[in-house]
Amino acid sequence: MDRPLVVVRRVDGRLYPPTWPHTPPEVVRHLQALAHRLHCGEGLSYRATQRAMMERYGERRSVGQVWKDIQAVKCHDCAPRPAPPPDPRQKAQVIAWR
């Protein structure tokens, strides 16, 4: 699914999405969910997620913005797991230093 990449060259000479800096909140939430689904669901790295968003969906995001998007969405699979309780059969080791 190849979609054209729409960008606008601004006064500073850089390329931006046409709605930047006033991207609607629903578009931002969609991009965050998309980045998180690619990273968490497909197991892609941040750079691979950036590349997939550009190639598959025509959405150009920096690696830093991809990281922020992924961190903004929390799911059950990527939530930190609580540490297991200590094993009561193990004795605490005490080492005396002199």
Secondary structure, 3 states (H helix, E strand, C coil): CCCCCCCEECCCCCEECCCCCCCCHHHHHHHHHHHHHHHHHCCCCHHHHHHHHHHHHCCCCCHHHHHHHHHHCCCCCCCCCCCCCCCCCCCCCCCCCC
